[in-house]
Amino acid sequence: MKQNAFEAVFVARQPVFTRTMDVWGYELLFRDSAEAIAAGVIDEDAATSSVLADGVASAAHGMPGNRKYLVNFPESLLMSEAAFALPLESGVVEILETVTPTEEVLNAIRTLRQEGYTIAVDDFMGEDEMRPLVELADIVKVDVLGLEGDTERIRSVVESLPSGKTLLAEKVENREGFETLRDMGFHLFQGFFFSKPEIVTGKKLSSGQISRMRLMQELGADNISPERISEILSQDPSLSYRLFRYLNSASFGLSVKVKSVHRAVSMLGTKQITQWLRSALLSDLDPSPRGSELAYYSVLRARFMELLCGESESCKIEEPMFIIGLFSLLDAMLDVRMLDVLEELPLDESVVKALTGKSKLHQLVMLAHSFERGYWADCDRRIKALGLKPQRVNTLYAQARNWAAAVMGTAR
């Protein structure tokens, strides 16, 4: 029963940035964890805690150990003590805005605080009825999308808070909003402002960026030879070092360390090593924390779409799904228009159409987009339109997430 419950849980991971655009942690968005286990479970609270613990471990796979992550808790889970399933050092208990601050709820939160847990309150908009929760919180989240354009209202919410609270602006949609909120005194920022390009008129891609993108495209060719792959690796000591680190990691369990490029290419095979190489080259395009997050999402999309292609009638197995996913966030990573990126690359027509929304393959890009943001209703609609099974799609996304975490951990 436990395994089936876990497989029914959808999870999305959204980064939270600091004022300097470093990654502070992540919010883990779970879907229907309670509903997924309700039928046939005698001890629902215990089962929920178990699923929560397993789900967090899965979603956190590959994350640096010093990162925090926030998990939403409705009232029933707070009262069932499910929060104690979270690791004390990294877990943040996020109290949903639907929680009523009864004395029983406040006592449950006080117990968590006494044990050393960090408490966050979600979607505070200045409501008096939420102030008992805010008083106990370490982090206060303000939904700035709901107050878009009303800076005075946001400022009044900030000024009404007790001193010493960490302010987190959620649903920040653009760079201008991030800068305004930072100047207003917010400490942490969540939203997809980081994944949208900041277009600078006249900006040109560097020769190094163009060279790496062309290498990424070359590595996707059907006739790429092991000798050419070895040549690319041998010309870049950094790539060779990172590949050896990947192969010699515990996940491969090799008794003898790999020290030869030729042996590494032979061992992995053409497909696996080209996927790793393209991921490594992508991570070099922007080494900043923001760029690393975008690289992770790109690699996750690439693997997810490749796996989806084997399940959907919307694409043929030979179509370049990996490269479509990998290139789908290049505009944000390079801060240029997608059309400008595509002008620099001799991509197949099917790739160009998918990246510009002119083919049915773009629907797979948008499905990955919805998964990343936790837009579960949109996921349902797209999964149904593609003729896929939700349970299977969830499993493929989990597989892609774990693969991306393993690859990006050594590709950077």
N, C-alpha and C positions, 0 to 999 in steps of 0.2 A: 504493500500500500504506500509506503514512504516513497519508493522510487517513482511510482505513478504520480504521486502528488507533486514531487519535485519537477517532473517533466511538464506538468501543466502550468508551471509558473513562468510568466514572461518577465524579463527584467531589462531595463535600459540603464545605462550609466552616463550621467551628465557631469561634466567638469565644473568645479567651482574655482574661480581665479582670485588672486589677491590684487591689491592696488597696483602692483608692479607686473601683473600678468603672468605670475608664476601660478602653478597649479597647487591649490591648497588641499583639495580633496574632490570627492564626487558625491552626487546624490544618486542613490540606487532606487529606481522606480519599479516597484513590483506590481504585477497585475493579477488580481483575483486570487491571491494566495489563500485567503480564507475560504472563498467559494470553491476553490479547486479541491479542497479536502473535506468539505462539509458532509458529503454523502458517505455513509458507511464507516465513520470514524467515531469511536466511543468517546475518547478524550480529545475533544476538538482543540482545546487550548494547548495541550502538550504537542499535538500534531502540528499546530500552527507554529509553535516555537521551533520544532524540528525542521520544518520546511524553511522557515525564515533563516535559521542558521546555515542550512545547506545552500540556500539561494544566495546568501551574502558571500559565502566562501567561493561559489562559482563566479559571481559577478566581479569579485575582488581579485580573481586570478590574474597574476601578472602586474598588479599595481605595486608601486614602491611601498615599502613598509611604513614610511613616515606619513602617508596620506590618510586623511580623515574621510569617512563616508557617512552620509546622512541617510537614514531609513525612516520612512513615514510610519507613524503609529496612530491608528484610530483608537477610540476609547476602549473598545473591547480588548485589544491587544495590550494596552497599557495596564488594564486591570488584571490581565492574566499573567503578568510578569514576563511576557515574551521578550521584553527588551533585554533581559539578562542573558539572552542567547548571543548578544552582540559582544565583541571583544571590547574591553574597557578602554584600551589605549586608543583605538581608532574609530570605534562606533560612536555616532551621534544620534541621539533619540530625537526625532523630529515630530512634534505634536501637531497634528492636523488642525486646521481652523474649525473643523466640525466638532471638536472635543469640547464638552461643557465642563467648565471649571468647578465641579462639585467638590465637596470636601474630600470625598473618597479619591477622586482623580488627583487632587492637589497632594494628598498624602502619598499616593503612588509615585508622583514626580519627586517629592521630597526624599523618598526612600532611594530613588535612582541617584539623586544628587549626593546623598550621603555616602553612597557606594562609589562615587567618583565619576559618574557618567556626565557627559556634556549634553545639555538640553537645548534644543532649538524649537522656536515657535514659528509655525508657518503662516504666511498670508496675514500679517498684522497690518491693519489699515487705520489704527487709532481707535478701535472700538473699546468702549469702557468695559464691556463684559469679558474681554480677553485679558485685561490688565493683571488679574491674579496669576495667569499663566506666564505673562511677560515678566512679572516680578521674579519668577523662579527660573527664567531662561538665561542661558549664557549667550545664545545667538538669537537674534530677532530677524526674521525674513520679511521683507516688504515686497509685495507684488507690484512692481513699478509699471507693468504693462496695463494694469487696471487704472493707473494714475497717469498714463502717458500724456505728456504735454502740460501737466498740472504740477509744475515744480514747487509752487507754494504749498500745495496740499502735502506733497512728499516731505517738504521741509518741516511742516507743522507736525507730521507724524514722527519725524526724527527728533525734533525738539521736545516732544511729549514723553520721550522714553527716559527711564532712569539712567543715570550715568553708569558707565562700566559695561554696557552691553555691546556685543559685536554685531554690527549691522550688515546684513546680507541682502543685496538687491537681486531679486529673481526676475526672470523673463526680460533681461536686458537684451534688446534686439539690434542695437547698432553701436558703433564706436563712439559717436557723439553722446549718446545716452550714458555710456560707460564713463566717459570723461566728466560729464556733468555730475553724475552721482558720486564719483570719486571726490570731486571738489566739494561736494555737499557733506562728506564725512563718512560715506559707506566704506566698509573694510573689505568685504567679500562680494563677488559678482558671479551670477549664474544666468545663463541664457545663451542664445546662439549668435550673439554679436561676434564671437571669436571666429565663427565659421563663415562669415560673410566678408567678401573682399573689400578692402578700403581702397577704392580706385583712385589712383594718382594720375592725373592727365600727363601724358607724355612719358610715363614710366616704361622703360625697356627692360626686358629680361637680360640677365647677365649671360656671358658666354658659357660660364660654368653651369648655370641652370639649364640652358638650352642643350648643352652637351649631355647632361645627365638625363634629361627627358628623352633625348634621341636614343640614348643607350637603353632606357627603359622600354621604348618602342621596339628597338632592334631585338631585345631579349624575348619579345613576344612573337617573333617570326617562327613559322613552322620549320624552317630549314636551318635554324641556329645550330651550330655545331659545338660539341664539347670543347674543341680546340679554341673556338672564338670565346667561349665562356671563360676558359682558363686564361686566355690573353687579357680579357677585361679585368679579371681578378688580379693577375700578376702585375698589371700596370698601376694598381692602387693598393699599397700596403695596408691601408686602413680597412678596406673591404676584406682583404685576405685575413687579417687579424680577427675581425668580427665573425667571419665565416668559421674560422677554427674554434672560436669561443662557442659558437652555436653548435657545432658538431661535437665538441668535447664537453658539452653540458651534461648534467645528470640524466636528462630525458632520453638521451641516446644510449646511455649505459655501455659505452665502448670500453674495452679492457686496455686498448692501446690508443694513445692520443694521435689524432690526425694532424700532420704537420706539412703535408704536401697538397698543393692546389689540385694537381692532377687526381690524386686519390680522393679528395673531397668531391670533385665533380663526378667521378666514377661512382662513389658511394651514394650520393643523393639522387643522381639521375637528372636528366635535362630539365624536366618540368619543375621538380621541387627546387632545384638550385636557381632556376630563373625566377621563380616566384620570390624566393628569399632575396635575390640580388635586386630585383625591382623594388622591393620593400625597403632595402637598405639605401638604394639610390634616392628614393622618395624622401626618406628621413633626412637626407643631406640637403634638400632644397631649402629648408628653413629649420635650423637647429634650436630655435627658441622654444620655450615651454608651450606656447600657442601652436607653433609649427609641429611639435611632437604630438600634440593632441589631434591635430588635423591628419597627420601621417597615420596615427593609430586608426582613426575613423576610416581613412581611405583604404587601408589594408583590410580592415574588418569588412568594409563594403565589398572589396574585391573578392575575398574568399566566400562571403555570404552569397553574392550574386553568382559566383561560379557553382556553388552547391545548389542554389535554386534552379539553375539552368538545367540540371539533371532531373528536376521534378516538374518543370513547367512546359506546357506546349507553346509558350510564348517565344521560346528561343530554341535554337538548335545547339547541340552539345559542342559543335566546332566554333561557335561564335565567341569572340574574344571578351568574355564577361569579366575576366580578371582585370584586364587593362581598362575596361569601362569603369569598373568600380574604383580602381586605383587612381584614375585621372579625374574622377567626378568632383573632387574638391581642390583641384589645382588652382582654380581662380582665386579661392580664398587663401590658399597657401602662398601664392605669389603676388597677391593683391593686384591682379590684372583681370580684365574681362576674359571670360572663357573663349570668346571668339578670337581674341589676341593670342591666347595660348595655342589654340588649334591651328592658327596660321603658321606657327613655328614648327609644327609637327606633321609629318606625312602619314597621318592616321588613316586606317581603313574607313570607308564611307559608313559602315555599320556603327563604328565607334563614334564618329562625328555626329551622326543622327541621334544616337542614344544620349550623348552628352548635351545635345541642344534641344532635346525634347521632341524630336521629329520621327521617332520610331516607337514601336510597342515595347522595345527593350527598356525605354525610359521608365516604364512602370515598375521594373525591378529596382531601378535606382531610387524611385520614390518610395517603394516599400522599405528599403534599407533606411531611407531618410526618416520615415515614420517610426521605425523601430528605435532609432537612436534617440528620438525625442520623447518616446513613450506615448505617441499618439495612437492609443490602442484601437479606438473606433475606426480610424483611418486604416490601420493595419488590417482589421477585420474586413473592411470593404475591399481593399486591394487583394487580400488573400483569396477572397471569394471570387473576385473578378478574374483572377489568374487560375482558378480551378485547383487551388492547392489546399492541403489539409493543415489547419492551424497547429495541431500538435506536432506535425512533421516540420513545419516552418520554424517553430520554436526550438526544436532540437537542432536544426541546421544553424540557427543563429547562435546557439550556445556553442556549437562546434567551431563556428567561424570566430567567435569571440575568444575562445581559448587558443585557437591557432594564431590569431593576430597578436595576442598577448605574448605568446612564446616567441614568435618571429620578431616582434618589435623590441622585445627585451634584449635581443642580441644584435639587431640590425642597427642600433644607434650607438 
